[in-house]
Amino acid sequence: MTPEVVSEAAIKHNLEQFLLVLSVSLGVATLSRLFVWFRQIPFTLLLVIVGLILAFEDIRLVNLSPELILEIFLPPLLFEAGWNMNWRELKRDLFPVGLCAIFGVIICVLGIAYGLYWFAGIPLAIALLVGASLSATDPISVVALFKELGASQRLRTLMEGESLFNDGVAVVAFSIIVGLPLGTGEFSISGGLLSFCQFVGLGIGVGSAIGFGISYLTQRFDSPLVEQSLSLISAYGTYVLTEEVGGSGVIGVVTVALILGNFGSKIGMNPRTRIIVTDFWEFIAFFVNSIVFLLIGDQIQFADLASNIRPISIGILAIVITRAISIYGLIGLSNQVANSQIDLKTQTVLWWSGLRGSVSIALALSVPIVLTDRDGIIATVFGVVLFTLLVQGLTTQPLLAALGLIGDQPQQQAYVEAIARRIALNRVVNYLSEAVRKQEIDAEFYRYQADLVKFELEQVAQTLDSLVADNPKLQELNMEMIFEEMIDIEANTYAEFIRSGRLNANVSPVLWRAFEEEKHKVLISENSSEAMEN
């Protein structure tokens, strides 16, 4: 058989495997929408369960490659999360997020490593690798659950923000530690700190350069397809380039996504383009998550899990304990130092919902094959990941309900729908007024249609009054939407001047800064009022 024929056969086989995985994933997604009972289980966890069933029947969909996750799957997942992360919300809690992302990883690595070393007899270098693999949180399914149940925006920001930076720190820690069991690296505090600063610094530097470069570039033209393609290239290009220069690709992608989502999309994209790009990344995230979580379950080797039950049990206990130390200890410190005011209920949810997932699996699978303990590392990591996804993941909703943290998402959605309906009907009124002024329609037809629209506007006004009476905080949501629209109008005006050639220099939005200052004053006022009441 010629090499060309072999190559064609391999391509056909890989394509068939890909279509099989995609078909199963979409089948699970369809079933979860059709049957009410399945909706109680987060979609990503449902995929893991289906993958486990397939693994139990020894049906293997595809061989999971760590490079595939880290280089193909990880950049779009990180980019989508960073693109949708609200910088104003994140900046408010940047101190506790940074504490948990950096020192939380250190606590987790050391806690798991010494637990396995003392109680399972695993060599310390190997135990450190397991700890580094399991230090990466993966709250995708939990954050989706938060949104569906209407949990507070701050809780979602804390969870997503920590995970974004935590993944980068965990990958850096793994890169520093991986040479120890092979004898190719020597660890010291000063050397480790220097390597960490190099990885993170290069990641932030490359991500910032690409992010701001694309932001200013898109000011000079308006093409949704090109801007959508640029965002895709920036996700993968930043990861590859940062890794090539010796930095953290994860940190680089997070940085470029935060810049493009919170700055570039404001100054260089009109509202229609932003919606197109956001929808595109939501589809990419759904597509990638569907495949990754299905394959996590599908790759489980039950025999290996059974033979490593002791280290898995110790790893689970260590995960729970170190997570508790990280959250309660570090956030407690943040409350004291930075007056973060994160209550115990929120801390409890953050503790229990610190799931592990695709990044942990990818790191474990990337352990060099020459390492004799590689199978044990993989089995331990898989076992712990499985526990966090199935046990902690499936019990997060009851925990939210027990703590009273299920929010008013249905009311908020109804309020936003009513606001959108009011805006749409007012535009219809303006159109009718303009049409009758231009004599495009006769006066009688105008009066009849205008009365109909006026009646609908009165109904919408009653709905809005009723919703605000039940929940006065909804007015704050309306004010935020108005501020966002004002900022969009200002940024789009500058972009129009630049595209037309009337303005050469980039102009920073004024309202954005004013909005930030106003929110800061309001936050200080609220904190002062709460302090006086206490």
Beta strands, then each sheet from edge to edge (+ up, - down):
end
